[in-house]
């Protein structure tokens, strides 16, 4: 296993990239920041990244996909696409927490936040790239920042905490690969991490 396709649609950034696992080198990446274009842009971004790296689908050895937390529609687009690629190519698919894909590239005590809408944020805390609290969803005032000395993730929300703001601002191909804790353990079933119930509710059954 060496060439990894990485996908994330948990934030407004529609991210696809190719990472060489042996040295975590990002061979290519395509990112479109558009919260309404997850389904439309993900596959074109994958194909563009493969083209930039001079690769084809059959060169891939595994897929890593961010499973949230994030909005229902965006997460379903990313997870379904990753599962389809894995099935078609006969390669393993690893799901990771999208906040971990940001936090894994931070140092020191860091708070990671992304937009949860409804004036709330998804958040988790990290120490030298390892998650120590979360993930959870709260209003900014209700976030337990603990010993955090900096904030990564959504810049518009990071500034609400009065701490230095640092990168990454969204999940990256390098971070997605770094978020896989144990490659030898084998992939687990992909489960979207919503942290709250979807806005849409089924109609009550008629008598």
PEPE-V332113 format. One record per residue. N is the residue number from 0. D_FIRST is the distance of its C-alpha to the first C-alpha in Angstrom with 2 decimals. Layout:
N | D_FIRST
N | D_FIRST
//
This chain:
0 | 0.00
1 | 3.78
2 | 6.44
3 | 7.93
4 | 11.34
5 | 13.81
6 | 17.20
7 | 20.33
8 | 23.85
9 | 25.46
10 | 27.74
11 | 29.64
12 | 26.69
13 | 24.65
14 | 21.34
15 | 18.37
16 | 15.93
17 | 12.82
18 | 11.14
19 | 9.08
20 | 7.50
21 | 8.63
22 | 12.11
23 | 12.29
24 | 14.05
25 | 15.17
26 | 15.24
27 | 17.51
28 | 19.15
29 | 22.00
30 | 24.26
31 | 27.43
32 | 29.74
33 | 31.68
34 | 32.05
35 | 33.29
36 | 30.67
37 | 27.47
38 | 27.55
39 | 28.91
40 | 26.67
41 | 23.16
42 | 22.26
43 | 24.09
44 | 22.23
45 | 18.82
46 | 20.16
47 | 21.71
48 | 18.61
49 | 16.75
50 | 19.95
51 | 20.27
52 | 16.87
53 | 17.79
54 | 14.99
55 | 15.33
56 | 13.98
57 | 12.54
58 | 10.21
59 | 8.38
60 | 5.18
61 | 7.04
62 | 10.51
63 | 12.43
64 | 16.17
65 | 19.22
66 | 21.49
67 | 24.59
68 | 27.26
69 | 28.63
70 | 30.95
71 | 30.73
72 | 30.46
73 | 27.82
74 | 25.50
75 | 25.93
76 | 25.00
77 | 21.67
78 | 20.71
79 | 21.99
80 | 20.15
81 | 16.75
82 | 17.59
83 | 18.78
84 | 15.71
85 | 13.56
86 | 16.32
87 | 16.91
88 | 13.45
89 | 12.63
90 | 9.51
91 | 9.78
92 | 12.00
93 | 12.73
94 | 16.30
95 | 17.73
96 | 21.30
97 | 22.03
98 | 24.45
99 | 21.77
100 | 19.91
101 | 23.21
102 | 24.21
103 | 21.05
104 | 22.09
105 | 25.70
106 | 27.63
107 | 30.69
108 | 32.11
109 | 31.15
110 | 32.02
111 | 29.78
112 | 31.63
113 | 31.06
114 | 33.64
115 | 34.45
116 | 37.55
117 | 40.88
118 | 41.41
119 | 38.66
120 | 35.34
121 | 32.11
122 | 31.53
123 | 29.78
124 | 30.35
125 | 28.01
126 | 28.61
127 | 26.40
128 | 23.62
129 | 23.97
130 | 25.78
131 | 29.21
132 | 30.96
133 | 30.44
134 | 29.27
135 | 32.70
136 | 34.93
137 | 38.35
138 | 40.91
139 | 40.42
140 | 43.45
141 | 41.90
142 | 38.62
143 | 38.45
144 | 37.43
145 | 37.84
146 | 37.44
147 | 35.53
148 | 36.52
149 | 34.72
150 | 33.42
151 | 30.30
152 | 29.54
153 | 32.09
154 | 34.67
155 | 37.50
156 | 37.01
157 | 35.99
158 | 39.42
159 | 41.15
160 | 40.43
161 | 42.32
162 | 39.51
163 | 37.78
164 | 35.19
165 | 31.81
166 | 28.54
167 | 26.16
168 | 28.28
169 | 25.62
170 | 21.94
171 | 19.82
172 | 16.22
173 | 15.92
174 | 17.70
175 | 15.71
176 | 12.47
177 | 14.84
178 | 16.37
179 | 13.58
180 | 15.30
181 | 13.13
182 | 9.46
183 | 10.50
184 | 13.35
185 | 11.82
186 | 13.09
187 | 16.87
188 | 19.31
189 | 19.69
190 | 23.07
191 | 24.81
192 | 26.46
193 | 29.90
194 | 32.03
195 | 35.12
196 | 36.46
197 | 36.23
198 | 39.36
199 | 39.86
200 | 41.69
201 | 42.56
202 | 46.16
203 | 48.34
204 | 48.95
205 | 52.33
206 | 54.92
//
